[in-house]
Amino acid sequence: MSIAPAVVVIITALVTAACGNDSPTSPSSTSTSTTTTTVTTASITEDFTGTVPVGGSLFYSFTVGENGTVNITYTAVSGSGVPGTVWLGLGLGTPSGEDCVTTSNVNTPPTGTAQLTGTYAPGIYCVKVSDIGNLYAPATFDVTIAHP
């Protein structure tokens, strides 16, 4: 009797047993968990109206009470020598001392639709309106902030 056939039978038995291991503690098994985050639609509307000086900026702080969608809309501009279609800088960020550090920015004319939108966690945020080099006189603007 030869030892080689016996070794082949033992190795085959071990390999077959290892391949059939579907126990939950097997290193090849995985588990997943699902976390659901509720996103609330904007239900609060705040108006930010001010006059931005030539070469300057203004900001307004507001509080988001729960995780949800924030929409910022630059709706109108006026002033002596200021066309009603002038582009201004619009930013969304967080207050820092006497400034607003923006993380989302756009240069835009006034429109009827949100120029900045996103999902934000509860916290204090700010909107910044600035001259991007288009103003020859101070401009009075209207911005609408919608948030949860």
C-alpha positions as a LaTeX table, in Angstrom:
\begin{tabular}{lrrr}
\hline
Residue & $x$ (\AA) & $y$ (\AA) & $z$ (\AA) \\
\hline
Met1 & 0.00 & 0.00 & 0.00 \\
Ser2 & 1.30 & 3.42 & $-1.02$ \\
Ile3 & 1.25 & 6.53 & 1.25 \\
Ala4 & 0.70 & 9.02 & $-1.63$ \\
Pro5 & $-2.98$ & 8.07 & $-2.36$ \\
Ala6 & $-3.80$ & 8.37 & 1.35 \\
Val7 & $-2.26$ & 11.87 & 1.49 \\
Val8 & $-4.25$ & 12.95 & $-1.58$ \\
Val9 & $-7.50$ & 11.73 & 0.04 \\
Ile10 & $-6.74$ & 13.62 & 3.28 \\
Ile11 & $-5.80$ & 16.86 & 1.47 \\
Thr12 & $-8.93$ & 16.66 & $-0.69$ \\
Ala13 & $-11.09$ & 16.15 & 2.38 \\
Leu14 & $-9.52$ & 19.15 & 4.15 \\
Val15 & $-9.90$ & 21.46 & 1.11 \\
Thr16 & $-13.52$ & 20.41 & 0.61 \\
Ala17 & $-14.34$ & 21.03 & 4.28 \\
Ala18 & $-12.70$ & 24.49 & 4.22 \\
Cys19 & $-14.65$ & 25.57 & 1.12 \\
Gly20 & $-17.98$ & 24.60 & 2.63 \\
Asn21 & $-17.65$ & 26.78 & 5.77 \\
Asp22 & $-20.48$ & 29.32 & 5.64 \\
Ser23 & $-20.69$ & 30.01 & 9.34 \\
Pro24 & $-21.28$ & 33.62 & 10.49 \\
Thr25 & $-17.83$ & 33.71 & 12.07 \\
Ser26 & $-16.14$ & 32.84 & 8.80 \\
Pro27 & $-13.67$ & 35.53 & 7.67 \\
Ser28 & $-15.39$ & 35.65 & 4.27 \\
Ser29 & $-18.83$ & 36.58 & 5.63 \\
Thr30 & $-19.87$ & 40.26 & 5.71 \\
Ser31 & $-22.59$ & 42.21 & 7.41 \\
Thr32 & $-23.94$ & 45.65 & 6.60 \\
Ser33 & $-25.86$ & 48.19 & 8.60 \\
Thr34 & $-28.01$ & 50.96 & 7.24 \\
Thr35 & $-28.21$ & 54.45 & 8.73 \\
Thr36 & $-31.01$ & 56.70 & 7.57 \\
Thr37 & $-30.62$ & 60.48 & 7.79 \\
Thr38 & $-33.77$ & 62.52 & 7.46 \\
Val39 & $-33.46$ & 65.63 & 5.31 \\
Thr40 & $-36.06$ & 68.27 & 6.12 \\
Thr41 & $-37.28$ & 70.68 & 3.45 \\
Ala42 & $-36.96$ & 74.42 & 3.91 \\
Ser43 & $-39.83$ & 75.70 & 6.08 \\
Ile44 & $-38.43$ & 79.01 & 7.37 \\
Thr45 & $-37.84$ & 82.02 & 5.12 \\
Glu46 & $-35.65$ & 84.96 & 6.10 \\
Asp47 & $-34.98$ & 88.10 & 4.06 \\
Phe48 & $-31.52$ & 89.62 & 4.00 \\
Thr49 & $-31.61$ & 93.17 & 2.65 \\
Gly50 & $-28.70$ & 95.56 & 2.75 \\
Thr51 & $-26.47$ & 97.91 & 0.82 \\
Val52 & $-23.13$ & 96.58 & $-0.35$ \\
Pro53 & $-20.49$ & 99.30 & $-0.84$ \\
Val54 & $-18.25$ & 99.49 & $-3.88$ \\
Gly55 & $-15.52$ & 96.89 & $-3.36$ \\
Gly56 & $-17.14$ & 95.68 & $-0.13$ \\
Ser57 & $-19.37$ & 92.98 & 1.29 \\
Leu58 & $-22.04$ & 92.32 & 3.90 \\
Phe59 & $-23.10$ & 89.10 & 5.62 \\
Tyr60 & $-26.07$ & 87.81 & 7.57 \\
Ser61 & $-26.10$ & 84.90 & 10.05 \\
Phe62 & $-28.95$ & 82.44 & 10.49 \\
Thr63 & $-29.57$ & 79.22 & 12.41 \\
Val64 & $-30.50$ & 75.87 & 10.88 \\
Gly65 & $-32.50$ & 73.93 & 13.49 \\
Glu66 & $-32.42$ & 70.47 & 11.91 \\
Asn67 & $-30.71$ & 68.58 & 9.11 \\
Gly68 & $-32.16$ & 69.80 & 5.83 \\
Thr69 & $-32.11$ & 71.78 & 2.63 \\
Val70 & $-30.92$ & 75.39 & 2.58 \\
Asn71 & $-31.71$ & 77.59 & $-0.45$ \\
Ile72 & $-30.14$ & 81.02 & $-1.02$ \\
Thr73 & $-31.69$ & 83.29 & $-3.67$ \\
Tyr74 & $-30.37$ & 86.71 & $-4.73$ \\
Thr75 & $-33.66$ & 88.23 & $-5.93$ \\
Ala76 & $-33.15$ & 91.97 & $-6.61$ \\
Val77 & $-30.69$ & 94.83 & $-6.74$ \\
Ser78 & $-31.12$ & 98.60 & $-7.07$ \\
Gly79 & $-29.40$ & 101.90 & $-6.46$ \\
Ser80 & $-28.39$ & 105.12 & $-8.18$ \\
Gly81 & $-26.33$ & 104.08 & $-11.21$ \\
Val82 & $-26.81$ & 100.37 & $-10.42$ \\
Pro83 & $-28.44$ & 98.29 & $-13.18$ \\
Gly84 & $-31.09$ & 95.82 & $-12.00$ \\
Thr85 & $-29.12$ & 92.97 & $-13.58$ \\
Val86 & $-25.73$ & 93.58 & $-11.94$ \\
Trp87 & $-23.84$ & 90.47 & $-10.88$ \\
Leu88 & $-22.79$ & 90.19 & $-7.23$ \\
Gly89 & $-20.90$ & 87.52 & $-5.32$ \\
Leu90 & $-23.09$ & 85.26 & $-3.22$ \\
Gly91 & $-21.57$ & 82.93 & $-0.64$ \\
Leu92 & $-22.74$ & 80.48 & 2.03 \\
Gly93 & $-20.57$ & 79.48 & 4.96 \\
Thr94 & $-20.02$ & 79.95 & 8.68 \\
Pro95 & $-19.44$ & 83.10 & 10.73 \\
Ser96 & $-15.92$ & 83.72 & 11.97 \\
Gly97 & $-15.47$ & 86.79 & 14.14 \\
Glu98 & $-16.67$ & 89.77 & 12.13 \\
Asp99 & $-16.69$ & 87.93 & 8.78 \\
Cys100 & $-18.36$ & 85.06 & 6.98 \\
Val101 & $-16.03$ & 82.31 & 5.78 \\
Thr102 & $-17.80$ & 80.91 & 2.72 \\
Thr103 & $-17.53$ & 77.34 & 1.48 \\
Ser104 & $-19.97$ & 77.69 & $-1.45$ \\
Asn105 & $-19.72$ & 80.69 & $-3.77$ \\
Val106 & $-21.25$ & 81.89 & $-7.01$ \\
Asn107 & $-21.16$ & 85.12 & $-9.02$ \\
Thr108 & $-24.68$ & 85.72 & $-10.29$ \\
Pro109 & $-27.28$ & 88.22 & $-11.41$ \\
Pro110 & $-30.56$ & 88.40 & $-9.45$ \\
Thr111 & $-32.97$ & 85.59 & $-10.37$ \\
Gly112 & $-36.15$ & 83.96 & $-9.14$ \\
Thr113 & $-34.48$ & 80.61 & $-8.41$ \\
Ala114 & $-31.97$ & 79.57 & $-5.75$ \\
Gln115 & $-28.38$ & 80.16 & $-6.79$ \\
Leu116 & $-26.96$ & 78.23 & $-3.81$ \\
Thr117 & $-28.56$ & 75.13 & $-2.36$ \\
Gly118 & $-27.42$ & 72.20 & $-0.24$ \\
Thr119 & $-28.10$ & 69.95 & 2.71 \\
Tyr120 & $-26.80$ & 71.27 & 6.01 \\
Ala121 & $-26.68$ & 69.96 & 9.58 \\
Pro122 & $-28.02$ & 71.99 & 12.50 \\
Gly123 & $-25.82$ & 74.99 & 13.24 \\
Ile124 & $-25.13$ & 78.65 & 12.60 \\
Tyr125 & $-24.44$ & 79.64 & 9.00 \\
Cys126 & $-24.05$ & 82.89 & 7.08 \\
Val127 & $-24.75$ & 84.37 & 3.67 \\
Lys128 & $-22.27$ & 86.85 & 2.22 \\
Val129 & $-23.03$ & 89.34 & $-0.57$ \\
Ser130 & $-20.08$ & 91.09 & $-2.18$ \\
Asp131 & $-19.08$ & 93.38 & $-5.03$ \\
Ile132 & $-17.07$ & 91.38 & $-7.59$ \\
Gly133 & $-15.82$ & 94.53 & $-9.31$ \\
Asn134 & $-19.06$ & 95.49 & $-11.08$ \\
Leu135 & $-20.26$ & 98.32 & $-8.83$ \\
Tyr136 & $-19.66$ & 102.04 & $-9.42$ \\
Ala137 & $-22.06$ & 103.00 & $-6.63$ \\
Pro138 & $-23.45$ & 101.25 & $-3.52$ \\
Ala139 & $-26.08$ & 98.62 & $-4.36$ \\
Thr140 & $-29.14$ & 97.73 & $-2.31$ \\
Phe141 & $-29.89$ & 94.02 & $-2.62$ \\
Asp142 & $-32.47$ & 91.47 & $-1.53$ \\
Val143 & $-31.57$ & 87.87 & $-0.70$ \\
Thr144 & $-34.01$ & 85.19 & 0.46 \\
Ile145 & $-32.78$ & 82.43 & 2.78 \\
Ala146 & $-34.99$ & 79.34 & 3.08 \\
His147 & $-34.00$ & 76.67 & 5.62 \\
Pro148 & $-35.43$ & 74.10 & 8.06 \\
\hline
\end{tabular}
